[in-house]
Amino acid sequence: MAKTLGDITSELTEKILCPAKAEAEKIVSDAKAEAGRITTGAETEAEKIKQTAGKKAEETRKQMETDLDTVARNFVIMVQERLEKTIVEPTIEEEVRKSFSDDKFLEKMIEILLVQFTKVHGEDQTIEVLLPENKKAELESWFLEKFRKKAEGPLVIQFTDKTSFGFKIGIEGTGQHFNFGDGLVEVLSGFCSPRFRKYFFAAEEE
């Protein structure tokens, strides 16, 4: 029996168009699903990037705070040191120089040290006292008169330009002396500096 146009149309629809439509719908569905997966993955990755960026930004902020805090502390320390050098040390040096210009004070201090050195090192050791060269004219005769008789052991007196004020005392020949001049200023400055910082920089140190 001859096929009619309707039969041919139905056959084309059933055998070709319907499967093609189904395949097309499947392709579209798969594409949508893949797009969904891609979108979800992109959103997840974007969120990760956002979180990572936020974490890095927070780390950067904290590092900046740490760096700024370090810079601030270093600045305060620098100011402290400068103030100590311009206030503490000059003030102490001035007072120490005044004390050593007092003959009574100088005499008493050297006398005490001579006794202690003799006790520690023995009477057979020669004690050496170094005095400022610029004080030789006024100190030499006075010093010899005062201490030659008081010294319990051998005593050598030297005037040197290596001592600007005060005196140095040690055992002759050792090359080592206790510095009761610049050295005393340094020790007293170190002793006074923490108290200076306590009263002038209390807020920063708390």
Backbone as a chain_set.jsonl record, in Angstrom:
{"seq": "MAKTLGDITSELTEKILCPAKAEAEKIVSDAKAEAGRITTGAETEAEKIKQTAGKKAEETRKQMETDLDTVARNFVIMVQERLEKTIVEPTIEEEVRKSFSDDKFLEKMIEILLVQFTKVHGEDQTIEVLLPENKKAELESWFLEKFRKKAEGPLVIQFTDKTSFGFKIGIEGTGQHFNFGDGLVEVLSGFCSPRFRKYFFAAEEE", "coords": {"N": [[0.857, -1.185, 0.0], [0.525, 2.172, -0.847], [2.376, 4.825, 0.704], [1.108, 7.543, 2.413], [1.35, 11.153, 2.506], [0.974, 11.922, 5.11], [1.628, 9.619, 6.442], [4.357, 9.465, 5.922], [5.262, 11.797, 7.168], [4.616, 11.268, 9.82], [6.276, 9.08, 10.241], [8.844, 10.23, 9.935], [8.772, 12.006, 12.02], [8.601, 10.263, 14.199], [10.881, 8.57, 13.976], [13.098, 10.215, 13.528], [12.884, 13.032, 14.223], [11.838, 13.021, 16.865], [13.754, 11.442, 18.414], [15.946, 13.14, 17.936], [15.076, 15.471, 19.113], [14.901, 14.647, 21.755], [17.574, 14.049, 22.228], [18.644, 16.556, 21.91], [17.407, 17.881, 24.015], [18.586, 16.488, 26.091], [21.249, 17.213, 25.728], [21.05, 19.943, 26.211], [20.183, 19.848, 28.857], [22.362, 18.564, 30.069], [24.274, 20.457, 29.548], [23.311, 22.607, 31.034], [23.549, 21.501, 33.569], [26.316, 21.159, 33.723], [27.082, 23.789, 33.48], [25.995, 24.677, 35.822], [27.585, 23.286, 37.643], [30.048, 24.405, 37.02], [29.541, 27.073, 37.646], [28.983, 26.85, 40.386], [31.453, 25.853, 41.248], [33.065, 27.993, 40.525], [32.004, 29.972, 42.151], [32.613, 28.882, 44.629], [35.41, 28.849, 44.468], [35.827, 31.555, 44.191], [34.936, 32.395, 46.672], [36.835, 31.16, 48.257], [39.104, 32.535, 47.383], [38.365, 35.056, 48.193], [38.252, 34.675, 50.969], [40.912, 33.955, 51.418], [42.187, 36.285, 50.555], [41.102, 38.025, 52.418], [42.174, 36.931, 54.743], [44.903, 37.291, 54.241], [44.917, 40.045, 54.109], [44.243, 40.643, 56.748], [46.431, 39.521, 58.05], [48.409, 41.14, 56.987], [47.596, 43.592, 58.037], [47.934, 43.109, 60.792], [50.694, 42.659, 60.822], [51.579, 45.161, 60.038], [50.732, 46.652, 62.235], [52.335, 45.5, 64.192], [54.871, 46.208, 63.191], [54.681, 49.003, 63.286], [54.394, 49.34, 66.019], [56.866, 48.403, 66.874], [58.558, 50.299, 65.663], [57.671, 52.582, 67.022], [58.397, 51.948, 69.669], [61.172, 51.735, 69.375], [61.718, 54.355, 68.719], [61.01, 55.679, 71.079], [62.919, 54.554, 72.79], [65.229, 55.584, 71.603], [64.834, 58.319, 72.058], [64.884, 58.286, 74.848], [67.548, 57.478, 75.303], [68.93, 59.634, 74.183], [68.066, 61.741, 75.789], [69.042, 60.857, 78.233], [71.766, 61.039, 77.745], [72.022, 63.76, 77.347], [71.006, 64.875, 79.634], [71.101, 63.206, 82.058], [73.805, 62.045, 82.184], [75.538, 64.396, 81.802], [74.737, 65.897, 84.053], [75.393, 64.216, 86.22], [78.153, 63.967, 85.758], [78.952, 66.601, 86.163], [78.417, 66.896, 88.9], [80.089, 64.922, 89.956], [82.593, 65.889, 89.197], [82.608, 68.24, 90.693], [82.66, 67.136, 93.246], [85.163, 65.846, 93.251], [86.79, 68.015, 93.088], [86.868, 68.922, 95.573], [89.09, 68.893, 98.077], [88.988, 67.567, 100.552], [87.055, 65.579, 100.169], [88.277, 64.112, 98.087], [90.623, 63.291, 99.368], [89.605, 61.648, 101.438], [88.325, 59.628, 99.993], [90.412, 58.432, 98.485], [92.017, 57.589, 100.563], [90.42, 55.623, 101.814], [90.308, 53.743, 99.737], [93.014, 53.059, 99.432], [93.506, 51.693, 101.808], [91.751, 49.511, 101.493], [92.756, 48.314, 99.143], [95.268, 47.522, 100.042], [94.566, 45.627, 101.97], [93.364, 43.674, 100.376], [95.278, 42.999, 98.373], [97.663, 42.824, 99.693], [100.509, 44.027, 101.644], [102.91, 44.013, 100.322], [102.513, 44.581, 97.697], [102.787, 47.067, 95.195], [100.966, 49.944, 95.146], [99.417, 51.878, 92.653], [98.614, 55.156, 91.845], [96.872, 57.173, 89.641], [96.752, 60.464, 88.619], [95.185, 63.511, 87.324], [97.04, 65.188, 84.806], [96.802, 67.929, 84.448], [96.336, 68.776, 86.994], [98.581, 68.584, 88.409], [100.332, 70.584, 89.466], [98.913, 71.671, 91.633], [98.212, 69.429, 93.12], [100.37, 67.688, 93.577], [102.393, 68.159, 95.705], [100.685, 68.334, 97.864], [99.359, 65.856, 97.78], [101.449, 64.008, 98.081], [102.313, 64.668, 100.621], [100.058, 64.034, 102.138], [99.557, 61.254, 101.712], [101.84, 59.633, 101.551], [102.694, 59.004, 104.087], [100.452, 57.77, 105.086], [100.054, 55.519, 103.583], [100.162, 52.022, 103.758], [101.702, 50.288, 102.393], [104.034, 50.029, 99.566], [103.83, 52.886, 97.447], [102.999, 54.451, 94.434], [102.845, 57.412, 92.627], [101.404, 58.864, 89.844], [101.148, 61.379, 87.37], [99.006, 61.967, 84.725], [97.872, 62.595, 81.351], [95.886, 60.967, 80.551], [93.959, 60.788, 82.349], [91.271, 62.692, 82.963], [89.801, 63.841, 85.032], [89.234, 63.323, 88.574], [90.547, 60.183, 89.631], [92.67, 57.289, 89.054], [93.184, 53.995, 90.209], [95.278, 51.248, 90.997], [97.199, 48.154, 90.82], [100.631, 48.442, 90.471], [102.211, 47.875, 87.356], [100.412, 46.024, 86.348], [98.755, 47.161, 84.51], [96.101, 47.586, 84.792], [93.466, 49.492, 86.049], [91.198, 50.892, 88.421], [88.715, 53.094, 87.544], [88.054, 56.076, 88.84], [86.649, 58.379, 87.868], [85.849, 59.244, 84.834], [84.913, 56.642, 84.608], [83.464, 56.32, 86.966], [81.415, 58.132, 86.548], [80.123, 56.857, 84.447], [79.223, 54.491, 85.682], [77.506, 55.531, 87.686], [75.681, 56.85, 86.052], [74.513, 54.704, 84.729], [73.287, 53.579, 86.922], [71.461, 55.552, 87.667], [69.917, 55.96, 85.376], [67.708, 54.029, 84.95], [65.929, 54.967, 86.91], [65.527, 57.52, 86.018], [64.182, 56.963, 83.609], [61.93, 55.774, 84.673], [60.534, 57.87, 85.924], [60.2, 59.741, 83.869], [59.283, 58.366, 81.646], [57.204, 56.717, 82.349], [54.615, 56.016, 81.439], [55.027, 54.839, 78.915], [56.405, 52.555, 79.571], [54.759, 50.958, 81.028]], "CA": [[0.0, 0.0, 0.0], [1.344, 3.384, -0.965], [2.379, 5.695, 1.892], [0.606, 8.9, 2.203], [2.204, 12.224, 3.054], [0.837, 11.901, 6.569], [2.416, 8.499, 6.964], [5.783, 9.829, 5.85], [5.505, 12.817, 8.199], [4.601, 10.597, 11.13], [7.477, 8.255, 10.337], [9.978, 11.135, 10.148], [8.667, 12.549, 13.388], [8.865, 9.199, 15.171], [12.206, 7.969, 13.861], [14.204, 11.172, 13.42], [12.71, 14.279, 14.972], [11.677, 12.779, 18.317], [15.065, 11.155, 19.026], [16.806, 14.328, 17.858], [14.609, 16.414, 20.142], [15.305, 14.101, 23.057], [19.028, 14.223, 22.34], [18.887, 17.992, 22.097], [17.015, 18.216, 25.389], [19.625, 15.924, 26.971], [22.44, 18.06, 25.59], [20.762, 21.196, 26.925], [20.151, 19.54, 30.291], [23.745, 18.328, 30.505], [24.977, 21.742, 29.499], [22.873, 23.384, 32.204], [24.15, 20.892, 34.762], [27.744, 21.495, 33.704], [27.169, 25.226, 33.779], [25.744, 24.81, 37.256], [28.788, 22.846, 38.353], [31.087, 25.418, 36.799], [29.168, 28.265, 38.423], [29.189, 26.536, 41.805], [32.9, 25.787, 41.458], [33.599, 29.356, 40.441], [31.585, 30.679, 43.366], [33.416, 28.334, 45.732], [36.776, 29.344, 44.299], [35.787, 32.992, 44.475], [34.825, 32.535, 48.124], [38.155, 30.825, 48.798], [39.992, 33.668, 47.085], [37.937, 36.152, 49.067], [38.695, 34.354, 52.33], [42.38, 34.046, 51.43], [42.53, 37.71, 50.483], [40.765, 38.613, 53.713], [43.155, 36.453, 55.714], [46.161, 37.977, 53.963], [44.743, 41.45, 54.496], [44.297, 40.686, 58.207], [47.825, 39.28, 58.419], [49.144, 42.36, 56.632], [47.232, 44.62, 59.019], [48.589, 42.779, 62.061], [52.128, 42.876, 60.65], [51.784, 46.614, 60.044], [50.592, 47.089, 63.623], [53.556, 45.063, 64.883], [55.981, 47.041, 62.71], [54.503, 50.359, 63.819], [54.672, 49.271, 67.453], [58.326, 48.292, 66.998], [59.124, 51.612, 65.322], [57.347, 53.502, 68.115], [59.232, 51.599, 70.821], [62.556, 52.111, 69.058], [61.794, 55.817, 68.779], [61.005, 56.046, 72.501], [64.237, 54.177, 73.32], [66.195, 56.549, 71.073], [64.627, 59.571, 72.795], [65.389, 58.049, 76.202], [69.012, 57.474, 75.288], [69.417, 60.995, 73.924], [67.817, 62.547, 76.988], [69.981, 60.417, 79.264], [73.092, 61.568, 77.417], [72.025, 65.225, 77.441], [70.559, 65.321, 80.966], [71.601, 62.386, 83.165], [75.269, 61.957, 82.231], [76.177, 65.688, 82.099], [74.436, 66.3, 85.431], [76.211, 63.391, 87.112], [79.559, 64.333, 85.573], [79.172, 67.9, 86.816], [78.451, 66.69, 90.347], [81.294, 64.148, 90.28], [83.726, 66.815, 89.077], [82.558, 69.123, 91.863], [83.09, 66.362, 94.417], [86.604, 65.605, 93.186], [87.51, 69.284, 93.263], [86.912, 69.129, 97.022], [90.26, 68.161, 98.579], [88.592, 66.705, 101.672], [86.385, 64.409, 99.582], [89.294, 63.357, 97.358], [91.509, 62.683, 100.362], [88.902, 60.575, 102.135], [88.054, 58.538, 99.051], [91.671, 57.745, 98.187], [92.459, 56.944, 101.802], [89.625, 54.398, 101.97], [90.703, 52.788, 98.701], [94.364, 52.58, 99.736], [93.369, 50.7, 102.878], [91.105, 48.321, 100.936], [93.688, 47.676, 98.214], [96.319, 46.881, 100.832], [93.969, 44.442, 102.582], [93.076, 42.661, 99.353], [96.455, 42.585, 97.602], [98.826, 42.65, 100.563], [101.366, 45.2, 101.807], [104.091, 43.942, 99.466], [102.143, 45.035, 96.355], [102.889, 48.521, 95.02], [99.73, 50.558, 94.656], [99.666, 52.991, 91.739], [97.517, 56.121, 91.737], [97.027, 58.074, 88.497], [96.029, 61.725, 88.805], [95.197, 64.334, 86.112], [98.248, 65.975, 84.546], [96.518, 69.362, 84.62], [96.212, 69.076, 88.423], [99.86, 68.24, 89.03], [100.884, 71.702, 90.238], [98.2, 71.873, 92.898], [98.01, 68.195, 93.871], [101.558, 66.873, 93.813], [102.945, 68.299, 97.06], [99.609, 68.027, 98.815], [99.096, 64.43, 97.754], [102.606, 63.322, 98.671], [102.306, 64.931, 102.066], [98.921, 63.37, 102.771], [99.435, 59.813, 101.57], [103.082, 58.876, 101.72], [102.748, 58.521, 105.468], [99.285, 56.945, 105.374], [100.114, 54.265, 102.829], [100.731, 50.924, 104.53], [102.629, 49.575, 101.518], [104.642, 50.888, 98.543], [102.861, 53.725, 96.742], [103.52, 55.206, 93.294], [101.91, 58.439, 92.175], [101.693, 59.307, 88.484], [100.248, 62.373, 86.788], [98.879, 61.598, 83.316], [96.792, 63.249, 80.608], [94.863, 59.965, 80.272], [92.937, 60.975, 83.38], [90.816, 64.083, 82.832], [89.437, 64.299, 86.375], [89.181, 62.194, 89.497], [91.812, 59.443, 89.691], [92.637, 55.855, 88.799], [93.997, 53.293, 91.192], [95.482, 49.846, 90.662], [98.489, 47.594, 91.217], [101.643, 48.835, 89.494], [102.7, 46.842, 86.457], [99.336, 45.182, 85.801], [98.074, 47.873, 83.425], [94.668, 47.648, 85.083], [93.146, 50.479, 87.079], [89.811, 51.251, 88.661], [88.557, 54.477, 87.092], [87.178, 56.903, 89.67], [86.5, 59.641, 87.135], [84.893, 58.917, 83.78], [84.312, 55.349, 84.928], [82.478, 56.526, 88.026], [80.271, 58.79, 85.901], [79.432, 55.82, 83.675], [78.529, 53.605, 86.627], [76.41, 56.271, 88.307], [74.682, 57.108, 85.008], [73.794, 53.452, 84.559], [72.467, 53.39, 88.118], [70.396, 56.558, 87.699], [69.098, 55.949, 84.157], [66.403, 53.385, 85.124], [65.068, 55.848, 87.692], [65.184, 58.609, 85.103], [63.162, 56.455, 82.7], [60.72, 55.497, 85.44], [59.805, 59.103, 86.193], [59.93, 60.513, 82.657], [58.671, 57.548, 80.602], [56.431, 55.686, 83.041], [53.47, 55.601, 80.628], [55.463, 53.972, 77.831], [56.977, 51.303, 80.07], [53.742, 50.164, 81.719]], "C": [[0.889, 1.229, 0.0], [1.204, 4.249, 0.266], [1.88, 7.077, 1.519], [1.596, 9.89, 2.796], [2.148, 12.233, 4.569], [1.644, 10.791, 7.185], [3.905, 8.84, 6.995], [6.142, 10.829, 6.942], [5.576, 12.178, 9.574], [5.866, 9.778, 11.337], [8.721, 9.107, 10.6], [9.992, 11.672, 11.573], [9.084, 11.511, 14.406], [10.327, 8.743, 15.161], [13.356, 8.98, 13.906], [14.022, 12.365, 14.345], [12.596, 14.045, 16.476], [12.996, 12.416, 18.99], [15.994, 12.371, 19.02], [16.419, 15.34, 18.928], [15.046, 15.952, 21.535], [16.804, 14.29, 23.286], [19.386, 15.686, 22.592], [18.552, 18.41, 23.521], [18.06, 17.7, 26.388], [20.886, 16.782, 26.931], [22.253, 19.363, 26.357], [20.791, 20.969, 28.426], [21.562, 19.331, 30.841], [24.538, 19.636, 30.542], [24.61, 22.607, 30.696], [23.511, 22.842, 33.487], [25.632, 21.242, 34.855], [27.959, 22.969, 34.034], [26.949, 25.472, 35.264], [26.961, 24.417, 38.079], [29.908, 23.88, 38.227], [30.817, 26.659, 37.635], [29.413, 28.044, 39.91], [30.678, 26.491, 42.136], [33.533, 27.164, 41.455], [33.252, 30.151, 41.689], [32.406, 30.207, 44.57], [34.844, 28.858, 45.684], [36.855, 30.831, 44.622], [35.718, 33.239, 45.977], [36.16, 32.217, 48.8], [39.133, 31.975, 48.601], [39.676, 34.843, 47.997], [38.424, 35.931, 50.495], [40.211, 34.473, 52.458], [42.834, 35.493, 51.421], [42.249, 38.398, 51.807], [41.763, 38.225, 54.784], [44.49, 37.159, 55.528], [46.086, 39.441, 54.367], [44.834, 41.603, 56.01], [45.725, 40.471, 58.699], [48.681, 40.507, 58.132], [48.875, 43.466, 57.641], [47.941, 44.377, 60.349], [50.093, 43.02, 61.984], [52.459, 44.363, 60.677], [51.697, 47.165, 61.462], [51.841, 46.727, 64.425], [54.74, 45.937, 64.504], [55.899, 48.453, 63.274], [54.815, 50.403, 65.312], [56.174, 49.195, 67.702], [58.998, 49.625, 66.727], [58.891, 52.6, 66.456], [58.227, 53.237, 69.335], [60.689, 51.997, 70.593], [62.747, 53.617, 69.137], [61.854, 56.286, 70.231], [62.357, 55.734, 73.131], [65.296, 55.169, 72.875], [66.087, 57.88, 71.819], [65.158, 59.44, 74.217], [66.905, 58.155, 76.245], [69.573, 58.875, 75.077], [69.225, 61.888, 75.148], [68.778, 62.164, 78.112], [71.366, 60.996, 79.02], [73.156, 63.083, 77.569], [71.636, 65.734, 78.824], [71.25, 64.543, 82.082], [73.122, 62.434, 83.261], [75.942, 63.303, 82.508], [75.952, 66.151, 83.531], [75.3, 65.531, 86.421], [77.677, 63.773, 86.996], [79.873, 65.653, 86.267], [79.303, 67.731, 88.323], [79.696, 65.916, 90.774], [82.528, 65.041, 90.224], [83.781, 67.762, 90.282], [83.088, 68.399, 93.099], [84.596, 66.164, 94.431], [87.426, 66.892, 93.285], [87.609, 69.66, 94.74], [88.046, 68.265, 97.589], [89.902, 67.184, 99.687], [87.951, 65.412, 101.153], [87.402, 63.509, 98.889], [90.207, 62.607, 98.325], [90.849, 61.478, 101.019], [88.695, 59.367, 101.223], [89.318, 57.736, 98.751], [92.174, 56.991, 99.412], [91.727, 55.621, 102.011], [90.079, 53.328, 100.982], [92.105, 52.232, 98.938], [94.315, 51.482, 100.795], [92.8, 49.396, 102.319], [92.033, 47.568, 99.98], [94.774, 46.93, 98.969], [95.8, 45.599, 101.477], [93.802, 43.312, 101.569], [94.345, 42.11, 98.719], [97.717, 42.385, 98.447], [99.747, 43.866, 100.558], [102.59, 45.176, 100.896], [103.799, 44.398, 98.033], [102.204, 46.564, 96.281], [101.603, 49.06, 94.409], [100.077, 51.775, 93.805], [98.419, 53.864, 91.646], [97.826, 57.071, 90.584], [96.14, 59.295, 88.687], [96.124, 62.562, 87.527], [96.473, 65.172, 85.991], [98.007, 67.456, 84.802], [96.333, 69.765, 86.085], [97.542, 68.875, 89.159], [100.376, 69.349, 89.939], [100.22, 71.842, 91.597], [98.082, 70.611, 93.74], [99.285, 67.485, 94.304], [102.063, 66.96, 95.249], [101.907, 67.929, 98.112], [99.389, 66.524, 98.909], [100.227, 63.649, 98.417], [102.61, 63.47, 100.183], [101.221, 64.122, 102.764], [99.06, 61.849, 102.801], [100.721, 59.013, 101.679], [103.142, 58.249, 103.109], [101.603, 57.558, 105.771], [99.337, 55.589, 104.672], [100.817, 53.186, 103.639], [101.717, 50.103, 103.708], [103.227, 50.539, 100.509], [103.569, 51.629, 97.74], [103.558, 54.516, 95.639], [102.443, 56.177, 92.829], [102.341, 58.915, 90.794], [100.668, 60.371, 88.077], [100.212, 62.131, 85.282], [97.72, 62.331, 82.652], [95.708, 62.25, 80.204], [93.745, 59.995, 81.313], [92.516, 62.436, 83.357], [90.38, 64.674, 84.168], [89.294, 63.073, 87.269], [90.539, 61.509, 89.566], [91.579, 57.993, 89.297], [93.563, 55.182, 89.795], [94.089, 51.816, 90.819], [96.823, 49.369, 91.186], [99.501, 47.883, 90.112], [102.078, 47.635, 88.652], [101.633, 45.969, 85.836], [98.655, 45.834, 84.604], [96.579, 47.984, 83.626], [94.416, 48.599, 86.244], [91.632, 50.628, 87.219], [89.673, 52.746, 88.398], [87.551, 55.221, 87.966], [87.133, 58.311, 89.082], [85.428, 59.408, 86.103], [84.169, 57.605, 84.083], [83.235, 55.466, 85.987], [81.225, 57.189, 87.467], [79.44, 57.757, 85.147], [78.624, 54.901, 84.582], [77.318, 54.299, 87.235], [75.307, 56.578, 87.3], [73.84, 55.863, 84.767], [72.861, 53.173, 85.722], [71.261, 54.319, 88.11], [69.448, 56.473, 86.507], [67.763, 55.227, 84.317], [65.429, 54.248, 85.92], [64.629, 57.047, 86.859], [64.054, 58.164, 84.176], [61.845, 56.229, 83.433], [59.883, 56.755, 85.627], [59.421, 59.868, 84.934], [59.222, 59.712, 81.57], [57.816, 56.444, 81.212], [55.308, 55.144, 82.167], [53.872, 54.617, 79.547], [55.914, 52.617, 78.329], [55.947, 50.423, 80.753], [53.118, 49.155, 80.767]], "O": [[1.868, 1.315, 0.742], [0.115, 4.412, 0.817], [2.197, 7.653, 0.478], [2.543, 9.518, 3.488], [3.143, 12.514, 5.236], [2.251, 10.933, 8.246], [4.61, 8.544, 7.959], [7.198, 10.724, 7.566], [6.453, 12.484, 10.382], [6.454, 9.763, 12.418], [9.563, 8.729, 11.414], [11.029, 11.778, 12.227], [9.816, 11.806, 15.351], [10.932, 8.554, 16.216], [14.472, 8.627, 14.285], [14.898, 12.674, 15.153], [13.184, 14.78, 17.269], [13.341, 12.998, 20.018], [16.734, 12.602, 19.976], [17.266, 15.973, 19.557], [15.491, 16.742, 22.367], [17.243, 14.642, 24.381], [20.288, 16.008, 23.365], [19.281, 19.173, 24.155], [18.38, 18.358, 27.378], [21.509, 17.044, 27.96], [23.155, 19.83, 27.053], [21.34, 21.772, 29.179], [21.917, 19.833, 31.908], [25.349, 19.876, 31.437], [25.466, 23.255, 31.299], [23.947, 23.594, 34.358], [26.137, 21.577, 35.926], [28.881, 23.34, 34.76], [27.59, 26.321, 35.884], [27.33, 25.078, 39.049], [30.612, 24.184, 39.19], [31.722, 27.226, 38.248], [29.961, 28.9, 40.605], [31.116, 27.016, 43.159], [34.411, 27.468, 42.262], [34.074, 30.898, 42.22], [32.833, 31.003, 45.407], [35.415, 29.255, 46.699], [37.811, 31.304, 45.238], [36.349, 34.16, 46.497], [36.571, 32.876, 49.755], [39.882, 32.344, 49.506], [40.566, 35.527, 48.503], [38.931, 36.844, 51.147], [40.733, 35.002, 53.44], [43.733, 35.887, 52.164], [43.026, 39.232, 52.271], [42.157, 39.039, 55.618], [45.133, 37.573, 56.494], [47.044, 40.009, 54.891], [45.423, 42.562, 56.508], [46.181, 41.135, 59.63], [49.557, 40.87, 58.918], [49.785, 44.185, 58.052], [48.477, 45.302, 60.959], [50.703, 43.513, 62.933], [53.466, 44.782, 61.248], [52.48, 48.032, 61.85], [52.34, 47.52, 65.222], [55.516, 46.358, 65.362], [56.905, 49.03, 63.687], [55.413, 51.356, 65.811], [56.696, 49.834, 68.616], [59.895, 50.039, 67.462], [59.786, 53.365, 66.817], [58.737, 54.167, 69.959], [61.353, 52.521, 71.487], [63.795, 54.1, 69.564], [62.638, 57.169, 70.578], [62.888, 56.53, 73.905], [66.16, 55.557, 73.661], [67.096, 58.493, 72.168], [65.8, 60.353, 74.737], [67.472, 58.828, 77.105], [70.56, 59.262, 75.703], [70.098, 62.682, 75.5], [69.265, 63.022, 78.848], [72.058, 61.395, 79.956], [74.212, 63.635, 77.88], [71.9, 66.889, 79.157], [71.902, 65.129, 82.945], [73.669, 62.818, 84.295], [76.83, 63.371, 83.358], [76.845, 66.723, 84.156], [75.869, 66.112, 87.345], [78.372, 63.891, 88.004], [80.927, 65.806, 86.883], [80.173, 68.332, 88.954], [80.29, 66.205, 91.813], [83.401, 64.965, 91.089], [84.852, 68.045, 90.818], [83.851, 68.955, 93.888], [85.238, 66.292, 95.473], [88.63, 66.845, 93.539], [88.331, 70.585, 95.113], [87.957, 67.038, 97.576], [90.458, 66.087, 99.751], [88.255, 64.314, 101.62], [87.394, 62.292, 99.077], [90.521, 61.435, 98.118], [91.459, 60.417, 101.143], [88.872, 58.223, 101.642], [89.295, 56.505, 98.763], [92.696, 55.882, 99.298], [92.348, 54.613, 102.348], [90.219, 52.158, 101.339], [92.356, 51.057, 98.671], [95.003, 50.467, 100.684], [93.296, 48.313, 102.626], [92.091, 46.338, 100.001], [95.158, 45.827, 98.58], [96.512, 44.596, 101.526], [94.064, 42.147, 101.869], [94.481, 40.899, 98.545], [98.714, 41.843, 97.969], [99.769, 44.637, 99.599], [103.241, 46.204, 100.712], [104.724, 44.582, 97.242], [101.736, 47.261, 97.181], [101.21, 48.682, 93.306], [100.915, 52.594, 94.181], [97.316, 53.375, 91.402], [98.888, 57.694, 90.543], [94.931, 59.175, 88.889], [97.036, 62.357, 86.725], [96.92, 65.786, 86.961], [98.884, 68.158, 85.306], [96.19, 70.949, 86.391], [97.606, 68.986, 90.383], [100.809, 69.082, 91.06], [100.889, 72.1, 92.597], [97.874, 70.699, 94.95], [99.28, 66.757, 95.297], [102.153, 65.943, 95.937], [102.22, 67.293, 99.118], [99.248, 65.983, 100.006], [99.987, 62.742, 99.214], [102.875, 62.52, 100.92], [101.438, 63.589, 103.853], [98.719, 61.218, 103.802], [100.666, 57.8, 101.884], [103.584, 57.113, 103.277], [101.741, 56.652, 106.592], [98.724, 54.625, 105.13], [101.92, 53.393, 104.145], [102.48, 49.312, 104.26], [102.967, 51.74, 100.575], [102.531, 51.061, 97.401], [104.575, 55.167, 95.876], [101.282, 55.806, 92.66], [103.487, 59.317, 90.591], [99.484, 60.272, 88.398], [101.257, 62.094, 84.631], [96.719, 62.649, 83.294], [94.717, 62.634, 79.583], [92.726, 59.319, 81.174], [93.306, 63.319, 83.691], [90.565, 65.866, 84.413], [89.241, 61.94, 86.792], [91.572, 62.179, 89.561], [90.441, 57.53, 89.218], [94.597, 55.733, 90.174], [93.11, 51.211, 90.382], [97.506, 50.092, 91.911], [99.245, 47.594, 88.943], [102.283, 46.535, 89.165], [101.915, 45.24, 84.885], [98.049, 45.149, 83.78], [95.863, 48.429, 82.729], [95.068, 48.519, 87.285], [90.889, 50.502, 86.245], [90.413, 53.558, 88.953], [86.343, 55.018, 87.844], [87.526, 59.288, 89.72], [84.24, 59.374, 86.426], [82.968, 57.476, 83.845], [82.21, 54.789, 85.916], [80.108, 56.852, 87.86], [78.21, 57.777, 85.2], [77.476, 54.573, 84.282], [76.231, 53.725, 87.294], [74.127, 56.569, 87.652], [72.62, 55.942, 84.618], [71.783, 52.607, 85.546], [70.164, 53.921, 88.502], [68.289, 56.873, 86.617], [66.749, 55.754, 83.86], [64.232, 54.257, 85.633], [63.502, 57.526, 86.984], [63.084, 58.896, 83.978], [60.771, 56.465, 82.879], [58.659, 56.713, 85.503], [58.414, 60.575, 84.93], [58.624, 60.296, 80.667], [57.717, 55.353, 80.649], [55.07, 53.936, 82.151], [53.145, 53.659, 79.282], [55.823, 51.628, 77.602], [56.224, 49.258, 81.035], [52.238, 48.392, 81.167]]}, "num_chains": 1, "name": "protein.A"}
